[in-house]
């Protein structure tokens, strides 16, 4: 089956990451398929809003680190991680989160305009634990939706935030019981899809612009700090240690 599934009906696109055996980790194949799904959503005038979710009870575990150690980067030029984070759709996007939204998976969720999450879901940017950094928009977007101290603690400890805490701080729009995130996201999307599609699209763009939500200059600016991190020996050591199920040995190089 495809690594990304799509369902289009009643003005709503449901896009599902479909690698449950890998906790929906993103490799280059997933990135290309997700970008294609978003392009179809954008191009179809009968679709007003999209939902991004994950199969098998996990939203997304982030970048496929095994593929990373082979030299694969699941980013597309001009579009970022997963073909999404640097170029979110111009139409509204809802993230329906069950289980973990981890690393790049958290950054995919942060690329959405609205988040629906199960009460037992967790959001995390653990890149620093692997000698990496959350370069796919996590460090740029998190302080815009969470209080600065909460965002900073989450980013530099690498420790996760529960969905209930994320809801209390305004990151999550709606909490659901486990297993109900997609159904609640569908109900939310239906309320949006009932509105004028041109008006919804334009309204999303103005709100996003006012928050500088997809600021390309910010992505360019962060590269001067983060490119050397991804090229470091420590980045490879962190990924290898994860794959080998051991603690990393940092060299600072």
N, C-alpha and C positions, 0 to 999 in steps of 0.2 A: 504494500500500500504506500501511498504518497506520504512523505515526511511532513507535509502540511495539507490538511483537509479544509475544504471550503463548503459552505452552505449558504445560498442566497435566497431569501424569501421575505416578502412583506416589508421591503425597504431596509432589511437588516442583513449584513454579511457576518457570518460566524466563521472565524479563521482559527483552526485548531492545530497547534504544534503536536505532531504525532510520532514521537519517538519515546513511548512510555518505558521501554526497556532501558533507555539511557536518561530517564527523568527529563525527557524533552530537551536535553543539552543541544546547543546549536553548533552545527558544523557548517561548512560552506554550502552543502546541498540544501540544508534548511534555510540558510540566509537567502539563497537564490529563489527558493520556492515561496518563502514568506514575502519577498519583494514582489514576486509575480502576483501573488494573491492580493496584496495591497494595491498594485497597479490596476488589477481588474475591478476592485472595489471603487477606486477613484474614477475609473473610466465609465462606469455604468450609471446612467442618470436615474435608474430605478432604485438605487441604493443610497440611503441617507446616512447610515451609521454602521460601524463595524464593532464586533466583539472579538477580542483575542483571548484565547484560552489554551489550556494544555490537556492532553489525553492522560488517562490513567491516574488521576488524583494528584498530579503535580503540575504547577504552572510551567516552570522552566528552571532547570538547575544551572543555567548560564552557558558559558562557552564550553565546548567539548575539549577538555584539557588533553586528552589522548591525541586528538587531531592537532592541537596546538604544538605538542612536542614533536609532531611530524612536520612542523613548519606551516600548518594550515591556519589561516586567520579568517574567521567567519564574518567578515565585514565586506561591504561593497563600496566602491568609490562613490563619494557624494551621498551615500545613504547610511553608512555606519554599520554598527553591529546588527546582525540579523536582517540587514537590508532595511532597517526601520529607524534606528535611534537618532540619526542625524537628519532624517527626512520623514517625519511622521505625516500621515495623510492630511490633506486639507479638510477632510470631513471628520466628524467626531469619531473617536476610538475609545472603547471601553475595555479594560482588562478585567477578566473574570478569573480570580485567583483561588485555587485550591492548593493545599500543601505548601511547597516552597516556591518563592520567587527569589532566586538566589543569583548573586553576581550579575551577569548579563541578563538573566531572567528578571531580576529586579529592575534593571535599566529598561528592559522592554516594557514592564508595567509602568514605569515612570514616563515612558513615551506616550502613554495613553492620556486621554483627557479626564477620564473617570475611572475609578477602581471599585470593583465589588469583590469582597473577599470573605471566605469562610472564617469563622471565629478561630479555628485552629491553624490558619495559614500563618506563614512567617515570611518576612522580607529581610534580605540581608545583602550586604556588599562585603564579602569576605576576601576580596582580592589581596588586601595587605597580608593576609595569612599565607598567601602563595607567592609573595614577593612581587605582586602585580598592583595595579591601581584601577579603579572603576572609571575607565576612560570613555565609556560609551554613553555618557550623559549623566551617570549617577551622581558624580561630584558636582555637576552643574545644576541639576534639577532638584536634588534632595533638599538643599537649603531654601529653595523657593516654596516648598510645601510642608516642611517641618521647621520647628524652632531651631535656630542655629546650634545651640548646645546638643540637642538631640541628634541632629544631622551629623555634627562633628563626631560625637561619640560613636555613632553607628559606622561612620566612614573609617575612623582611625583604629578602632578596636576590631573591626570586622565582625562584631557580634550582631545577631539578628534582632529584629523588632517584631513583636507579635502583632497580628492583625488588629487585636483589640487596642493595643497601644497606638498603632498607626491610625486607627479610626479616631481615637481620642485626640490625637494631634492634627487631624485633618487630612491625612494622606489617603485614607480610604473613605469613599462616599457611603457605602452600605455594607454592613456586616450581615452574614447569613449563617445558618447552620451548616455544618460540613456536608458537602455534596450538593448544596443549593446555589452555589455562586453563579453558575451559568444560567439557571432559571431566573434568578433575580436580575442578572444582567440583561437577559432577554426582555423582561418586563420593563426595565429602565429604557432599553433601546427602543421598545415599541412606543413609549411615550414621546421619544425624540422623533421617531420615524413618522409619527402622526402630524408633524409640523411641516411647513413649507421647506422643501429640500434646499432651495437656493438660499433662503433666509437662514437655515441652520448652518450651512457651509460658511456663509459670510460671517455669521455671528461667531462661530468657532474661531475663524481667522482673526477677527478683531480682538477677541478676548486673549487668544494666544499671543498676538502681537503686543498687546499691552503688558503682558507678563514676560515678554522676550523669551517665550517658551522654547522656541526652536532657533536660537541665536547662533548662526553659523560662525560669527566672529569668536564666540566663546569656545567652540570646538577647536578652532584654529589656534586660539591662544593657549589652550591647555596642553597642546602638543609639545610646546617647548619645555614643559615640565615632565611629561609622561612618556614621550617617545623613548628616552634613555632607560626608563624602567622596563619597558617591554623588550628592549634589546639586551638587557643585562643577563649575566650568568645566574643571578638569583631568580629571575623569572623562569628560566628553564629548570632550576633546582626545585622551585615550588611546585611546578607542574609534575615533575618526575616523582617528587615525594608523595604527592597526592595519588598518582597512579600506582606507586609501590606501597601505599598505605603505611608510610613512615613519617616521622617528623622531619621537616626540612633543616638542612644545615646551611645557614646563611653565610655568604662571604663578603657581602657589601660591595660586590662588583657586578 
